[in-house]
Amino acid sequence: MSGGRLSEILFLLFIVFSVIFFFLKRKINRKNLKYQNA
């Protein structure tokens, strides 16, 4: 397995995790807003 392929996979994983983190953060922010409005 070449090093270029490994870095490609790591890069894709990084993108996937950042997207998941972004959505989780948005969900948490929405929950906090709900609690503040209540």
N, C-alpha and C positions, 0 to 999 in steps of 0.2 A: 504493500500500500504506500503510495507516494505522500510526501508531506503536504503537497498542494491540496490533495483530496481531503486530508484531515482538517486543514484550516477551513476548507469550504464547508465541511460538516459543522465545525465549531461556529462558523459565522451564521449558518442557518439556524442553529440552536439558539444563538444569541438573539437573533431577530424574533424567533418564536417566543422566547421567554420574555422579551421586552414587550411584545404585543399582549401576552397574557397578563403581565404586571400592569400594563396600562389599563386594561379592562377591569382588573381587580380594583385598582385605585379608583376608577370611575364609579364602580359599584359602591365602594366604601364611602366615597364622597357623597353619593346620592343618599345613602342611609343616614349619614351625619346630618345632611340638610333636612331630611324628614324629621329627625329627632329635634332639630333646632326649631322647626316650624311648629311642631306639636305643642 
